[in-house]
Amino acid sequence: SISLAGTHPKQFYQSNTCGSIVPVGGSCSIGVVFQPTLTGQKSATLYVKAGGGASTKKIKLAGFAD
């Protein structure tokens, strides 16, 4: 699963080509865009969780809108 969370997750937009299942040895792409609706420093975290007991990967996101 792929999700955005944290302080300002609605200031970011993610899209991906992963579908519901990525086979072993397969790949997919995840894109993140900063789309601020408020000024100032914004942050969020992108979470990517793989199945099979794999650990969740966390990617910190940050942007500044003036």
All heavy atoms as TSV, in Angstrom:
chain	resi	resn	atom	element	x	y	z
A	1	SER	N	N	0.842	-1.189	0.000
A	1	SER	CA	C	0.000	0.000	0.000
A	1	SER	C	C	0.882	1.245	0.000
A	1	SER	O	O	2.014	1.218	0.456
A	1	SER	CB	C	-0.935	-0.009	1.196
A	1	SER	OG	O	-0.215	0.119	2.399
A	2	ILE	N	N	0.337	2.325	-0.515
A	2	ILE	CA	C	1.056	3.596	-0.607
A	2	ILE	C	C	0.150	4.667	-0.024
A	2	ILE	O	O	-1.027	4.751	-0.391
A	2	ILE	CB	C	1.390	3.926	-2.071
A	2	ILE	CG1	C	2.243	2.801	-2.687
A	2	ILE	CG2	C	2.101	5.272	-2.170
A	2	ILE	CD1	C	2.351	2.872	-4.177
A	3	SER	N	N	0.683	5.470	0.892
A	3	SER	CA	C	-0.148	6.507	1.500
A	3	SER	C	C	0.689	7.713	1.906
A	3	SER	O	O	1.906	7.617	2.071
A	3	SER	CB	C	-0.880	5.957	2.729
A	3	SER	OG	O	0.053	5.518	3.702
A	4	LEU	N	N	0.008	8.845	2.052
A	4	LEU	CA	C	0.612	10.076	2.555
A	4	LEU	C	C	0.028	10.354	3.934
A	4	LEU	O	O	-1.181	10.210	4.143
A	4	LEU	CB	C	0.289	11.254	1.631
A	4	LEU	CG	C	1.009	11.273	0.293
A	4	LEU	CD1	C	0.341	12.259	-0.654
A	4	LEU	CD2	C	2.463	11.639	0.482
A	5	ALA	N	N	0.866	10.748	4.869
A	5	ALA	CA	C	0.422	11.075	6.222
A	5	ALA	C	C	1.348	12.147	6.769
A	5	ALA	O	O	2.234	12.635	6.080
A	5	ALA	CB	C	0.449	9.831	7.100
A	6	GLY	N	N	1.141	12.501	8.022
A	6	GLY	CA	C	1.999	13.490	8.658
A	6	GLY	C	C	1.297	14.817	8.852
A	6	GLY	O	O	0.080	14.896	8.877
A	7	THR	N	N	2.081	15.868	8.940
A	7	THR	CA	C	1.572	17.196	9.272
A	7	THR	C	C	0.709	17.805	8.174
A	7	THR	O	O	-0.346	18.353	8.454
A	7	THR	CB	C	2.754	18.136	9.589
A	7	THR	OG1	O	3.584	17.507	10.569
A	7	THR	CG2	C	2.261	19.456	10.139
A	8	HIS	N	N	1.132	17.733	6.915
A	8	HIS	CA	C	0.419	18.384	5.805
A	8	HIS	C	C	0.239	17.454	4.604
A	8	HIS	O	O	0.615	17.818	3.483
A	8	HIS	CB	C	1.171	19.644	5.348
A	8	HIS	CG	C	1.479	20.600	6.446
A	8	HIS	ND1	N	2.736	20.711	6.991
A	8	HIS	CD2	C	0.698	21.483	7.100
A	8	HIS	CE1	C	2.716	21.637	7.950
A	8	HIS	NE2	N	1.495	22.106	8.036
A	9	PRO	N	N	-0.326	16.279	4.754
A	9	PRO	CA	C	-0.406	15.348	3.620
A	9	PRO	C	C	-1.250	15.851	2.455
A	9	PRO	O	O	-1.011	15.476	1.313
A	9	PRO	CB	C	-1.010	14.086	4.232
A	9	PRO	CG	C	-1.768	14.575	5.415
A	9	PRO	CD	C	-0.964	15.740	5.939
A	10	LYS	N	N	-2.207	16.730	2.713
A	10	LYS	CA	C	-3.065	17.227	1.638
A	10	LYS	C	C	-2.390	18.299	0.788
A	10	LYS	O	O	-2.961	18.762	-0.192
A	10	LYS	CB	C	-4.386	17.733	2.210
A	10	LYS	CG	C	-5.200	16.597	2.785
A	10	LYS	CD	C	-6.533	17.033	3.268
A	10	LYS	CE	C	-7.283	15.818	3.800
A	10	LYS	NZ	N	-8.621	16.125	4.182
A	11	GLN	N	N	-1.153	18.664	1.130
A	11	GLN	CA	C	-0.393	19.619	0.334
A	11	GLN	C	C	0.453	18.894	-0.720
A	11	GLN	O	O	1.161	19.519	-1.505
A	11	GLN	CB	C	0.503	20.474	1.223
A	11	GLN	CG	C	-0.250	21.247	2.302
A	11	GLN	CD	C	-1.255	22.230	1.727
A	11	GLN	OE1	O	-0.903	23.157	1.010
A	11	GLN	NE2	N	-2.524	22.014	2.022
A	12	PHE	N	N	0.398	17.564	-0.720
A	12	PHE	CA	C	1.149	16.731	-1.655
A	12	PHE	C	C	0.178	15.793	-2.362
A	12	PHE	O	O	-0.871	15.447	-1.831
A	12	PHE	CB	C	2.207	15.906	-0.911
A	12	PHE	CG	C	3.247	16.741	-0.227
A	12	PHE	CD1	C	3.026	17.253	1.046
A	12	PHE	CD2	C	4.454	17.027	-0.844
A	12	PHE	CE1	C	3.973	18.033	1.686
A	12	PHE	CE2	C	5.416	17.805	-0.214
A	12	PHE	CZ	C	5.172	18.312	1.046
A	13	TYR	N	N	0.537	15.371	-3.557
A	13	TYR	CA	C	-0.283	14.452	-4.329
A	13	TYR	C	C	0.618	13.338	-4.829
A	13	TYR	O	O	1.706	13.595	-5.338
A	13	TYR	CB	C	-0.907	15.197	-5.516
A	13	TYR	CG	C	-1.598	14.291	-6.503
A	13	TYR	CD1	C	-2.849	13.761	-6.237
A	13	TYR	CD2	C	-0.975	13.953	-7.694
A	13	TYR	CE1	C	-3.475	12.912	-7.135
A	13	TYR	CE2	C	-1.594	13.102	-8.606
A	13	TYR	CZ	C	-2.839	12.590	-8.314
A	13	TYR	OH	O	-3.443	11.752	-9.207
A	14	GLN	N	N	0.182	12.093	-4.676
A	14	GLN	CA	C	0.982	10.986	-5.174
A	14	GLN	C	C	0.187	10.222	-6.222
A	14	GLN	O	O	-1.033	10.102	-6.143
A	14	GLN	CB	C	1.432	10.052	-4.040
A	14	GLN	CG	C	0.403	9.150	-3.429
A	14	GLN	CD	C	0.190	7.825	-4.168
A	14	GLN	OE1	O	0.974	7.408	-5.005
A	14	GLN	NE2	N	-0.903	7.178	-3.850
A	15	SER	N	N	0.903	9.735	-7.216
A	15	SER	CA	C	0.323	8.852	-8.213
A	15	SER	C	C	1.294	7.698	-8.402
A	15	SER	O	O	2.493	7.827	-8.125
A	15	SER	CB	C	0.084	9.584	-9.530
A	15	SER	OG	O	1.302	10.043	-10.065
A	16	ASN	N	N	0.781	6.561	-8.835
A	16	ASN	CA	C	1.665	5.413	-9.000
A	16	ASN	C	C	1.141	4.464	-10.069
A	16	ASN	O	O	-0.027	4.530	-10.451
A	16	ASN	CB	C	1.862	4.693	-7.666
A	16	ASN	CG	C	0.586	4.049	-7.171
A	16	ASN	OD1	O	0.181	3.011	-7.675
A	16	ASN	ND2	N	-0.070	4.667	-6.185
A	17	THR	N	N	2.027	3.599	-10.526
A	17	THR	CA	C	1.686	2.577	-11.515
A	17	THR	C	C	1.711	1.193	-10.882
A	17	THR	O	O	1.852	0.193	-11.587
A	17	THR	CB	C	2.683	2.607	-12.697
A	17	THR	OG1	O	3.991	2.286	-12.198
A	17	THR	CG2	C	2.703	3.958	-13.383
A	18	CYS	N	N	1.587	1.125	-9.574
A	18	CYS	CA	C	1.790	-0.133	-8.854
A	18	CYS	C	C	0.617	-1.106	-8.923
A	18	CYS	O	O	0.826	-2.303	-8.777
A	18	CYS	CB	C	2.134	0.164	-7.399
A	18	CYS	SG	S	3.636	1.152	-7.235
A	19	GLY	N	N	-0.601	-0.631	-9.107
A	19	GLY	CA	C	-1.735	-1.543	-9.081
A	19	GLY	C	C	-1.880	-2.184	-7.716
A	19	GLY	O	O	-1.305	-1.733	-6.736
A	20	SER	N	N	-2.622	-3.264	-7.636
A	20	SER	CA	C	-2.841	-3.893	-6.334
A	20	SER	C	C	-1.757	-4.917	-5.994
A	20	SER	O	O	-1.540	-5.230	-4.829
A	20	SER	CB	C	-4.216	-4.556	-6.287
A	20	SER	OG	O	-4.320	-5.533	-7.309
A	21	ILE	N	N	-1.079	-5.445	-7.012
A	21	ILE	CA	C	-0.028	-6.443	-6.772
A	21	ILE	C	C	1.151	-6.162	-7.702
A	21	ILE	O	O	0.979	-5.967	-8.898
A	21	ILE	CB	C	-0.545	-7.867	-7.033
A	21	ILE	CG1	C	-1.663	-8.219	-6.055
A	21	ILE	CG2	C	0.581	-8.882	-6.933
A	21	ILE	CD1	C	-2.314	-9.562	-6.332
A	22	VAL	N	N	2.346	-6.157	-7.110
A	22	VAL	CA	C	3.581	-6.077	-7.891
A	22	VAL	C	C	4.282	-7.418	-7.668
A	22	VAL	O	O	4.630	-7.751	-6.539
A	22	VAL	CB	C	4.486	-4.911	-7.446
A	22	VAL	CG1	C	5.780	-4.898	-8.238
A	22	VAL	CG2	C	3.755	-3.582	-7.579
A	23	PRO	N	N	4.483	-8.199	-8.714
A	23	PRO	CA	C	5.077	-9.526	-8.528
A	23	PRO	C	C	6.541	-9.447	-8.083
A	23	PRO	O	O	7.207	-8.437	-8.294
A	23	PRO	CB	C	4.960	-10.161	-9.913
A	23	PRO	CG	C	4.884	-9.018	-10.859
A	23	PRO	CD	C	4.208	-7.905	-10.120
A	24	VAL	N	N	7.009	-10.533	-7.486
A	24	VAL	CA	C	8.414	-10.628	-7.089
A	24	VAL	C	C	9.270	-10.360	-8.326
A	24	VAL	O	O	9.015	-10.904	-9.396
A	24	VAL	CB	C	8.721	-12.022	-6.507
A	24	VAL	CG1	C	10.211	-12.179	-6.263
A	24	VAL	CG2	C	7.942	-12.244	-5.220
A	25	GLY	N	N	10.240	-9.478	-8.190
A	25	GLY	CA	C	11.105	-9.108	-9.304
A	25	GLY	C	C	10.508	-8.040	-10.202
A	25	GLY	O	O	11.158	-7.557	-11.113
A	26	GLY	N	N	9.250	-7.653	-9.936
A	26	GLY	CA	C	8.591	-6.623	-10.726
A	26	GLY	C	C	8.932	-5.238	-10.214
A	26	GLY	O	O	9.681	-5.077	-9.249
A	27	SER	N	N	8.392	-4.238	-10.860
A	27	SER	CA	C	8.633	-2.861	-10.427
A	27	SER	C	C	7.424	-2.000	-10.749
A	27	SER	O	O	6.544	-2.398	-11.509
A	27	SER	CB	C	9.882	-2.289	-11.105
A	27	SER	OG	O	9.673	-2.194	-12.504
A	28	CYS	N	N	7.392	-0.838	-10.148
A	28	CYS	CA	C	6.380	0.162	-10.436
A	28	CYS	C	C	6.979	1.531	-10.128
A	28	CYS	O	O	8.055	1.622	-9.555
A	28	CYS	CB	C	5.102	-0.082	-9.634
A	28	CYS	SG	S	5.279	0.096	-7.856
A	29	SER	N	N	6.266	2.582	-10.519
A	29	SER	CA	C	6.752	3.948	-10.293
A	29	SER	C	C	5.798	4.696	-9.385
A	29	SER	O	O	4.582	4.528	-9.477
A	29	SER	CB	C	6.845	4.699	-11.620
A	29	SER	OG	O	7.776	4.084	-12.469
A	30	ILE	N	N	6.369	5.535	-8.530
A	30	ILE	CA	C	5.593	6.400	-7.646
A	30	ILE	C	C	6.060	7.826	-7.882
A	30	ILE	O	O	7.259	8.105	-7.847
A	30	ILE	CB	C	5.800	6.036	-6.163
A	30	ILE	CG1	C	5.399	4.579	-5.908
A	30	ILE	CG2	C	5.016	6.987	-5.258
A	30	ILE	CD1	C	5.807	4.062	-4.546
A	31	GLY	N	N	5.131	8.724	-8.145
A	31	GLY	CA	C	5.452	10.135	-8.326
A	31	GLY	C	C	4.778	10.969	-7.254
A	31	GLY	O	O	3.661	10.668	-6.834
A	32	VAL	N	N	5.464	11.993	-6.775
A	32	VAL	CA	C	4.906	12.887	-5.756
A	32	VAL	C	C	5.054	14.323	-6.244
A	32	VAL	O	O	6.115	14.715	-6.724
A	32	VAL	CB	C	5.623	12.727	-4.398
A	32	VAL	CG1	C	5.080	13.701	-3.375
A	32	VAL	CG2	C	5.497	11.296	-3.892
A	33	VAL	N	N	3.977	15.091	-6.112
A	33	VAL	CA	C	3.973	16.493	-6.519
A	33	VAL	C	C	3.560	17.335	-5.319
A	33	VAL	O	O	2.622	16.988	-4.600
A	33	VAL	CB	C	2.982	16.717	-7.687
A	33	VAL	CG1	C	2.910	18.189	-8.055
A	33	VAL	CG2	C	3.376	15.895	-8.892
A	34	PHE	N	N	4.261	18.436	-5.111
A	34	PHE	CA	C	3.904	19.407	-4.065
A	34	PHE	C	C	2.877	20.353	-4.666
A	34	PHE	O	O	3.162	21.041	-5.642
A	34	PHE	CB	C	5.164	20.152	-3.621
A	34	PHE	CG	C	4.947	21.174	-2.544
A	34	PHE	CD1	C	4.254	20.880	-1.387
A	34	PHE	CD2	C	5.469	22.450	-2.685
A	34	PHE	CE1	C	4.072	21.824	-0.391
A	34	PHE	CE2	C	5.305	23.416	-1.698
A	34	PHE	CZ	C	4.598	23.092	-0.539
A	35	GLN	N	N	1.657	20.350	-4.117
A	35	GLN	CA	C	0.571	21.210	-4.599
A	35	GLN	C	C	0.017	22.015	-3.429
A	35	GLN	O	O	-1.062	21.719	-2.908
A	35	GLN	CB	C	-0.542	20.369	-5.224
A	35	GLN	CG	C	-0.127	19.683	-6.493
A	35	GLN	CD	C	-1.272	18.908	-7.125
A	35	GLN	OE1	O	-2.041	18.257	-6.453
A	35	GLN	NE2	N	-1.373	18.999	-8.430
A	36	PRO	N	N	0.749	23.039	-2.999
A	36	PRO	CA	C	0.336	23.775	-1.801
A	36	PRO	C	C	-0.933	24.596	-2.021
A	36	PRO	O	O	-1.146	25.170	-3.085
A	36	PRO	CB	C	1.534	24.685	-1.527
A	36	PRO	CG	C	2.163	24.884	-2.861
A	36	PRO	CD	C	1.965	23.588	-3.588
A	37	THR	N	N	-1.769	24.600	-1.014
A	37	THR	CA	C	-2.947	25.463	-0.982
A	37	THR	C	C	-2.803	26.525	0.101
A	37	THR	O	O	-3.640	27.406	0.213
A	37	THR	CB	C	-4.224	24.646	-0.722
A	37	THR	OG1	O	-4.091	23.948	0.523
A	37	THR	CG2	C	-4.467	23.640	-1.836
A	38	LEU	N	N	-1.735	26.418	0.883
A	38	LEU	CA	C	-1.433	27.357	1.962
A	38	LEU	C	C	0.030	27.777	1.862
A	38	LEU	O	O	0.862	27.011	1.368
A	38	LEU	CB	C	-1.674	26.698	3.321
A	38	LEU	CG	C	-3.069	26.130	3.568
A	38	LEU	CD1	C	-3.065	25.246	4.798
A	38	LEU	CD2	C	-4.074	27.254	3.712
A	39	THR	N	N	0.362	28.957	2.325
A	39	THR	CA	C	1.747	29.415	2.300
A	39	THR	C	C	2.537	28.843	3.465
A	39	THR	O	O	1.972	28.392	4.455
A	39	THR	CB	C	1.824	30.955	2.332
A	39	THR	OG1	O	1.207	31.416	3.525
A	39	THR	CG2	C	1.143	31.571	1.136
A	40	GLY	N	N	3.849	28.876	3.331
A	40	GLY	CA	C	4.737	28.446	4.396
A	40	GLY	C	C	5.342	27.080	4.152
A	40	GLY	O	O	5.148	26.469	3.116
A	41	GLN	N	N	6.087	26.621	5.152
A	41	GLN	CA	C	6.760	25.326	5.100
A	41	GLN	C	C	5.738	24.216	5.320
A	41	GLN	O	O	4.943	24.288	6.252
A	41	GLN	CB	C	7.842	25.255	6.180
A	41	GLN	CG	C	8.638	23.981	6.183
A	41	GLN	CD	C	9.600	23.886	5.030
A	41	GLN	OE1	O	10.114	24.884	4.540
A	41	GLN	NE2	N	9.852	22.678	4.579
A	42	LYS	N	N	5.752	23.203	4.477
A	42	LYS	CA	C	4.834	22.073	4.586
A	42	LYS	C	C	5.633	20.776	4.567
A	42	LYS	O	O	6.656	20.670	3.888
A	42	LYS	CB	C	3.827	22.053	3.429
A	42	LYS	CG	C	3.060	23.351	3.264
A	42	LYS	CD	C	2.216	23.644	4.480
A	42	LYS	CE	C	1.574	25.019	4.364
A	42	LYS	NZ	N	1.525	25.742	5.582
A	43	SER	N	N	5.153	19.785	5.300
A	43	SER	CA	C	5.838	18.496	5.326
A	43	SER	C	C	4.825	17.365	5.425
A	43	SER	O	O	3.699	17.549	5.875
A	43	SER	CB	C	6.813	18.432	6.505
A	43	SER	OG	O	6.105	18.529	7.717
A	44	ALA	N	N	5.248	16.214	4.976
A	44	ALA	CA	C	4.437	15.004	5.052
A	44	ALA	C	C	5.389	13.817	4.933
A	44	ALA	O	O	6.588	13.985	4.737
A	44	ALA	CB	C	3.392	14.979	3.939
A	45	THR	N	N	4.827	12.631	5.046
A	45	THR	CA	C	5.604	11.411	4.885
A	45	THR	C	C	4.881	10.498	3.903
A	45	THR	O	O	3.666	10.314	4.007
A	45	THR	CB	C	5.789	10.689	6.233
A	45	THR	OG1	O	6.429	11.582	7.149
A	45	THR	CG2	C	6.643	9.445	6.078
A	46	LEU	N	N	5.627	9.952	2.962
A	46	LEU	CA	C	5.110	8.967	2.031
A	46	LEU	C	C	5.455	7.598	2.595
A	46	LEU	O	O	6.622	7.328	2.892
A	46	LEU	CB	C	5.754	9.142	0.648
A	46	LEU	CG	C	5.360	8.123	-0.413
A	46	LEU	CD1	C	3.921	8.358	-0.866
A	46	LEU	CD2	C	6.301	8.199	-1.600
A	47	TYR	N	N	4.443	6.756	2.785
A	47	TYR	CA	C	4.634	5.408	3.306
A	47	TYR	C	C	4.408	4.403	2.189
A	47	TYR	O	O	3.395	4.463	1.486
A	47	TYR	CB	C	3.648	5.115	4.440
A	47	TYR	CG	C	3.914	5.898	5.694
A	47	TYR	CD1	C	3.300	7.124	5.914
A	47	TYR	CD2	C	4.793	5.416	6.657
A	47	TYR	CE1	C	3.546	7.849	7.070
A	47	TYR	CE2	C	5.040	6.142	7.817
A	47	TYR	CZ	C	4.417	7.351	8.014
A	47	TYR	OH	O	4.660	8.070	9.156
A	48	VAL	N	N	5.350	3.478	2.032
A	48	VAL	CA	C	5.232	2.403	1.049
A	48	VAL	C	C	5.383	1.094	1.821
A	48	VAL	O	O	6.436	0.813	2.381
A	48	VAL	CB	C	6.305	2.503	-0.048
A	48	VAL	CG1	C	6.151	1.372	-1.046
A	48	VAL	CG2	C	6.233	3.858	-0.743
A	49	LYS	N	N	4.291	0.332	1.844
A	49	LYS	CA	C	4.303	-0.934	2.581
A	49	LYS	C	C	4.207	-2.094	1.601
A	49	LYS	O	O	3.286	-2.167	0.798
A	49	LYS	CB	C	3.145	-0.994	3.563
A	49	LYS	CG	C	3.135	-2.272	4.359
A	49	LYS	CD	C	2.055	-2.304	5.400
A	49	LYS	CE	C	2.139	-3.647	6.108
A	49	LYS	NZ	N	1.535	-3.629	7.399
A	50	ALA	N	N	5.179	-2.981	1.695
A	50	ALA	CA	C	5.187	-4.182	0.863
A	50	ALA	C	C	4.566	-5.328	1.652
A	50	ALA	O	O	4.540	-5.314	2.882
A	50	ALA	CB	C	6.615	-4.528	0.464
A	51	GLY	N	N	4.069	-6.314	0.955
A	51	GLY	CA	C	3.501	-7.482	1.615
A	51	GLY	C	C	4.586	-8.446	2.044
A	51	GLY	O	O	5.780	-8.172	1.955
A	52	GLY	N	N	4.153	-9.589	2.514
A	52	GLY	CA	C	5.097	-10.639	2.886
A	52	GLY	C	C	5.953	-10.319	4.087
A	52	GLY	O	O	7.047	-10.835	4.221
A	53	GLY	N	N	5.487	-9.456	4.973
A	53	GLY	CA	C	6.244	-9.135	6.176
A	53	GLY	C	C	7.360	-8.120	5.979
A	53	GLY	O	O	8.132	-7.873	6.895
A	54	ALA	N	N	7.470	-7.544	4.793
A	54	ALA	CA	C	8.503	-6.531	4.555
A	54	ALA	C	C	8.202	-5.280	5.376
A	54	ALA	O	O	7.048	-4.979	5.661
A	54	ALA	CB	C	8.565	-6.179	3.068
A	55	SER	N	N	9.237	-4.574	5.753
A	55	SER	CA	C	9.047	-3.361	6.548
A	55	SER	C	C	8.488	-2.226	5.689
A	55	SER	O	O	8.688	-2.185	4.478
A	55	SER	CB	C	10.363	-2.932	7.189
A	55	SER	OG	O	11.297	-2.593	6.191
A	56	THR	N	N	7.780	-1.319	6.332
A	56	THR	CA	C	7.246	-0.137	5.660
A	56	THR	C	C	8.373	0.864	5.442
A	56	THR	O	O	9.143	1.158	6.354
A	56	THR	CB	C	6.132	0.497	6.506
A	56	THR	OG1	O	5.089	-0.458	6.673
A	56	THR	CG2	C	5.582	1.748	5.854
A	57	LYS	N	N	8.469	1.379	4.231
A	57	LYS	CA	C	9.471	2.404	3.914
A	57	LYS	C	C	8.834	3.770	4.102
A	57	LYS	O	O	7.684	3.998	3.715
A	57	LYS	CB	C	9.952	2.272	2.467
A	57	LYS	CG	C	10.523	0.916	2.133
A	57	LYS	CD	C	11.705	0.575	2.994
A	57	LYS	CE	C	12.263	-0.784	2.611
A	57	LYS	NZ	N	13.187	-1.309	3.567
A	58	LYS	N	N	9.582	4.693	4.724
A	58	LYS	CA	C	9.104	6.055	4.971
A	58	LYS	C	C	9.999	7.031	4.227
A	58	LYS	O	O	11.215	6.982	4.361
A	58	LYS	CB	C	9.117	6.380	6.459
A	58	LYS	CG	C	8.208	5.504	7.284
A	58	LYS	CD	C	8.111	5.965	8.717
A	58	LYS	CE	C	9.380	5.635	9.469
A	58	LYS	NZ	N	9.291	5.958	10.898
A	59	ILE	N	N	9.374	7.911	3.448
A	59	ILE	CA	C	10.111	8.947	2.732
A	59	ILE	C	C	9.582	10.294	3.199
A	59	ILE	O	O	8.392	10.589	3.048
A	59	ILE	CB	C	9.955	8.811	1.204
A	59	ILE	CG1	C	10.510	7.452	0.742
A	59	ILE	CG2	C	10.671	9.932	0.476
A	59	ILE	CD1	C	9.467	6.496	0.339
A	60	LYS	N	N	10.449	11.113	3.789
A	60	LYS	CA	C	10.031	12.438	4.257
A	60	LYS	C	C	9.935	13.387	3.095
A	60	LYS	O	O	10.811	13.422	2.225
A	60	LYS	CB	C	11.013	12.948	5.305
A	60	LYS	CG	C	10.979	12.146	6.582
A	60	LYS	CD	C	11.913	12.715	7.612
A	60	LYS	CE	C	11.847	11.860	8.877
A	60	LYS	NZ	N	12.634	12.432	9.957
A	61	LEU	N	N	8.858	14.184	3.070
A	61	LEU	CA	C	8.615	15.168	2.017
A	61	LEU	C	C	8.580	16.555	2.642
A	61	LEU	O	O	8.091	16.730	3.756
A	61	LEU	CB	C	7.276	14.885	1.331
A	61	LEU	CG	C	7.056	13.473	0.804
A	61	LEU	CD1	C	5.623	13.315	0.336
A	61	LEU	CD2	C	8.028	13.170	-0.314
A	62	ALA	N	N	9.058	17.551	1.913
A	62	ALA	CA	C	9.015	18.929	2.394
A	62	ALA	C	C	8.892	19.873	1.221
A	62	ALA	O	O	9.391	19.593	0.122
A	62	ALA	CB	C	10.265	19.267	3.199
A	63	GLY	N	N	8.208	20.976	1.435
A	63	GLY	CA	C	8.071	22.011	0.421
A	63	GLY	C	C	7.803	23.339	1.083
A	63	GLY	O	O	7.371	23.409	2.234
A	64	PHE	N	N	8.071	24.402	0.357
A	64	PHE	CA	C	7.809	25.755	0.873
A	64	PHE	C	C	7.020	26.519	-0.187
A	64	PHE	O	O	7.378	26.541	-1.368
A	64	PHE	CB	C	9.112	26.502	1.164
A	64	PHE	CG	C	8.884	27.856	1.750
A	64	PHE	CD1	C	8.621	28.001	3.105
A	64	PHE	CD2	C	8.880	28.984	0.948
A	64	PHE	CE1	C	8.379	29.252	3.641
A	64	PHE	CE2	C	8.645	30.244	1.475
A	64	PHE	CZ	C	8.394	30.375	2.841
A	65	ALA	N	N	5.931	27.129	0.238
A	65	ALA	CA	C	5.103	27.931	-0.663
A	65	ALA	C	C	5.065	29.365	-0.135
A	65	ALA	O	O	4.846	29.599	1.044
A	65	ALA	CB	C	3.688	27.361	-0.722
A	66	ASP	N	N	5.298	30.332	-1.043
A	66	ASP	CA	C	5.215	31.730	-0.605
A	66	ASP	C	C	4.145	32.461	-1.342
A	66	ASP	O	O	3.466	31.999	-2.178
A	66	ASP	CB	C	6.557	32.430	-0.772
A	66	ASP	CG	C	7.118	32.352	-2.177
A	66	ASP	OD1	O	6.485	31.760	-3.060
A	66	ASP	OD2	O	8.209	32.887	-2.375
